[in-house]
Amino acid sequence: MTAAARDPDGTADVLVIGSGIAGLSAAVSAAEALDGRGRVTVVDRAGEAEAGGNTRWTSAYFRLDDVYEPAANFADDLMAFSAGKTPRWYVDTLLDRLPETMEWIQSHGARFRPLQTYFVTSARPRLQPRGGGEGLLQVLRAAARDLGVTFRYLTTAQELVTDPAGRVTGVRVSGPEGAAVLPARTVVIASGGFEGDPDSLTEHLGGNAATLLPIAPSVHGNRGEGIRMALSAGAARAGQWDSFHAEPVDPRSKDAEAIVMVYPYGILVDRTGQRFIDEGRGTVDETYESTARAIWTRPGGTAWFITDQHINQVEGYQRGVLSPVGPVAADSIVDLAAALGLPADALADTVTAYNAATTGGAFDWRRPDGLGTQGIDPPKSNWALPLDMPPFLAYPVACAIVFTFGGLATDANAQVVRDDQSPIPGLYAAGECTGVYYHKYPGGTSVLRGMVFGRIAGRSAAGAALAVVGHA
Ligand SMILES: Cc1cc2nc3c(=O)[nH]c(=O)nc-3n(C[C@H](O)[C@H](O)[C@H](O)COP(=O)(O)OP(=O)(O)OC[C@H]3O[C@@H](n4cnc5c(N)ncnc54)[C@H](O)[C@@H]3O)c2cc1C
């Protein structure tokens, strides 16, 4: 029997909330698994031209050596960065399913290349899909259309509908035709984190959430309804609820991801003119997030990166600055302080003390070179050249939020689980809305996990829907 004949009310076998990488991976995988025996619907709060969430804006670096090869120490890094809190089964599943998932996305037309990244120095390689995140979405949207997936844009999921036994039976939405209940045998939540909800950020992050800048316009669309509706249905929480992924950006820019990631080749000062962090403590890919978070905790949530003409020794350093607004330049530190609105005496003292603590020696911008300071706190462990070659240059730097770490607990089938680990019937989740990160974000894993677990969620949900209608 066709889905139309079986369900004249339009019941979806798999209803997916969100059309970023996790949602589209789920929708396409579900439609493939159903193979014409059921209906897949995707709802997204955004209009068709804007949908795709954070995925649409990302370069989509993958923490991979090659298409089927995770970067060295992939699993160990994920476990170490989270102090052992990321579930080991999650990391193992990610790696186990990596080859078939990469095979699958390439079968739909995606292509990957080891392109140069915006990290001037990095400890781990990154692989990039052609067209970045939007490139992945384009191939998946085309596949979804070919498979007959229905898209309902400008439709916001608000609440789950469950039967008395707790089984999910649909989703309450608001859309162009007003409020409605969309009946569904299974639901996949793929609606991102709560980075777009100021109240939730204030409640969970502490600090001054209002000074966090959105890394891209998509951040505003991820307001946490998907997470909240599952919690109301009994889901357990996972991930570090009081933390988030951060990037250092130029607050003067209106562009998405206007990063300033060359701080190892100068100093960072706060609005009192003081240094507050070891700018050279490691490669940029391993330090940019903690640098951004440290800036967020300074007065006013802003710092200034100050460098001089020594930076020209760093070949192609411009790729570490995506801000379209140029640096503030001045011939003396006092003039620079005036241009930046910083206390001149304090800044001059900071630069004098820093210069006196530099030790001389060979500078190598390509790797941690051991050229550290002596006798100042905080130290600068590498790349510590003096600031004495004007004109001096400066960028303001603030902390941008990319996504939140707190989310839902799931199992190896991507099914949402309760505190006692029992799965909630009919409910699946993937991507940012699931909580796996703690402490330090292992760069290049968010799109990857959205794809791998989105695919698992779609297939699991399709299997469960077929079991309900007796096709298994
Ligand atoms: C600028 C930038 C750079 C990044 N760089 C990288 C990188 O290099 N590598 C990496 O791995 N990750 C990176 N990330 C993070 C990564 O892109 C995201 O974490 C990932 O793409 C999230 O995928 P998702 O499918 O879970 O959510 P999203 O892609 O955010 O999709 C969520 C979708 O759900 C929709 N939605 C939200 N709420 C509702 C609702 N209530 N009802 C209906 N629809 C709803 C949204 O409109 C959106 O379309 C970056 C992110 C940004 C923004």
The ligand as an SDF file (V2000), in Angstrom:
LIG
                    3D

 53 58  0  0  0  0  0  0  0  0999 V2000
   30.6670   30.3270   10.7460 C   0  0  0  0  0  0  0  0  0  0  0  0
   30.6980   28.9020   11.2500 C   0  0  0  0  0  0  0  0  0  0  0  0
   31.8590   28.1590   11.0980 C   0  0  0  0  0  0  0  0  0  0  0  0
   31.9020   26.8370   11.5430 C   0  0  0  0  0  0  0  0  0  0  0  0
   33.0180   26.0770   11.2760 N   0  0  0  0  0  0  0  0  0  0  0  0
   32.9460   24.7310   11.4510 C   0  0  0  0  0  0  0  0  0  0  0  0
   33.9380   23.8690   10.8980 C   0  0  0  0  0  0  0  0  0  0  0  0
   34.8580   24.3180   10.2160 O   0  0  0  0  0  0  0  0  0  0  0  0
   33.8030   22.5220   11.1120 N   0  0  0  0  0  0  0  0  0  0  0  0
   32.7630   21.9790   11.8140 C   0  0  0  0  0  0  0  0  0  0  0  0
   32.6930   20.7610   11.9730 O   0  0  0  0  0  0  0  0  0  0  0  0
   31.8060   22.7880   12.3270 N   0  0  0  0  0  0  0  0  0  0  0  0
   31.8590   24.1290   12.1330 C   0  0  0  0  0  0  0  0  0  0  0  0
   30.8580   24.9310   12.5900 N   0  0  0  0  0  0  0  0  0  0  0  0
   29.7670   24.3230   13.3700 C   0  0  0  0  0  0  0  0  0  0  0  0
   28.8520   23.5250   12.4520 C   0  0  0  0  0  0  0  0  0  0  0  0
   28.6530   24.2230   11.2430 O   0  0  0  0  0  0  0  0  0  0  0  0
   27.5000   23.3000   13.1110 C   0  0  0  0  0  0  0  0  0  0  0  0
   27.6510   22.9020   14.4500 O   0  0  0  0  0  0  0  0  0  0  0  0
   26.7130   22.2040   12.3730 C   0  0  0  0  0  0  0  0  0  0  0  0
   26.6770   22.5040   10.9910 O   0  0  0  0  0  0  0  0  0  0  0  0
   25.3110   22.1210   12.9660 C   0  0  0  0  0  0  0  0  0  0  0  0
   24.5120   21.2820   12.1790 O   0  0  0  0  0  0  0  0  0  0  0  0
   23.0300   20.9660   12.6670 P   0  0  0  0  0  0  0  0  0  0  0  0
   22.3910   20.2740   11.5110 O   0  0  0  0  0  0  0  0  0  0  0  0
   23.0400   20.3220   13.9860 O   0  0  0  0  0  0  0  0  0  0  0  0
   22.3630   22.4070   12.9070 O   0  0  0  0  0  0  0  0  0  0  0  0
   22.1430   23.6100   11.8940 P   0  0  0  0  0  0  0  0  0  0  0  0
   23.0040   23.4780   10.6870 O   0  0  0  0  0  0  0  0  0  0  0  0
   22.2920   24.8560   12.6800 O   0  0  0  0  0  0  0  0  0  0  0  0
   20.6400   23.4370   11.4120 O   0  0  0  0  0  0  0  0  0  0  0  0
   19.5610   23.6340   12.2830 C   0  0  0  0  0  0  0  0  0  0  0  0
   18.3230   23.9260   11.4550 C   0  0  0  0  0  0  0  0  0  0  0  0
   17.1810   23.8230   12.3070 O   0  0  0  0  0  0  0  0  0  0  0  0
   16.3060   24.8930   12.0360 C   0  0  0  0  0  0  0  0  0  0  0  0
   15.5000   25.1200   13.2400 N   0  0  0  0  0  0  0  0  0  0  0  0
   15.9080   25.5600   14.4490 C   0  0  0  0  0  0  0  0  0  0  0  0
   14.9010   25.5550   15.3230 N   0  0  0  0  0  0  0  0  0  0  0  0
   13.8160   25.0920   14.6630 C   0  0  0  0  0  0  0  0  0  0  0  0
   12.4550   24.8360   15.0310 C   0  0  0  0  0  0  0  0  0  0  0  0
   12.0220   25.0370   16.2810 N   0  0  0  0  0  0  0  0  0  0  0  0
   11.6060   24.3760   14.0800 N   0  0  0  0  0  0  0  0  0  0  0  0
   12.0330   24.1720   12.8110 C   0  0  0  0  0  0  0  0  0  0  0  0
   13.2990   24.3850   12.4200 N   0  0  0  0  0  0  0  0  0  0  0  0
   14.1870   24.8210   13.3360 C   0  0  0  0  0  0  0  0  0  0  0  0
   17.2230   26.0410   11.6580 C   0  0  0  0  0  0  0  0  0  0  0  0
   16.5120   27.0220   10.8980 O   0  0  0  0  0  0  0  0  0  0  0  0
   18.3090   25.3140   10.8510 C   0  0  0  0  0  0  0  0  0  0  0  0
   17.9890   25.2560    9.4770 O   0  0  0  0  0  0  0  0  0  0  0  0
   30.7860   26.2640   12.1800 C   0  0  0  0  0  0  0  0  0  0  0  0
   29.6180   27.0160   12.3250 C   0  0  0  0  0  0  0  0  0  0  0  0
   29.5700   28.3240   11.8550 C   0  0  0  0  0  0  0  0  0  0  0  0
   28.2710   29.0830   11.9720 C   0  0  0  0  0  0  0  0  0  0  0  0
  1  2  1  0
  2  3  1  0
  2 52  2  0
  3  4  2  0
  4  5  1  0
  4 50  1  0
  5  6  2  0
  6  7  1  0
  6 13  1  0
  7  8  2  0
  7  9  1  0
  9 10  1  0
 10 11  2  0
 10 12  1  0
 12 13  2  0
 13 14  1  0
 14 15  1  0
 14 50  1  0
 15 16  1  0
 16 17  1  0
 16 18  1  0
 18 19  1  0
 18 20  1  0
 20 21  1  0
 20 22  1  0
 22 23  1  0
 23 24  1  0
 24 25  2  0
 24 26  1  0
 24 27  1  0
 27 28  1  0
 28 29  2  0
 28 30  1  0
 28 31  1  0
 31 32  1  0
 32 33  1  0
 33 34  1  0
 33 48  1  0
 34 35  1  0
 35 36  1  0
 35 46  1  0
 36 37  1  0
 36 45  1  0
 37 38  2  0
 38 39  1  0
 39 40  1  0
 39 45  2  0
 40 41  1  0
 40 42  2  0
 42 43  1  0
 43 44  2  0
 44 45  1  0
 46 47  1  0
 46 48  1  0
 48 49  1  0
 50 51  2  0
 51 52  1  0
 52 53  1  0
M  END
$$$$
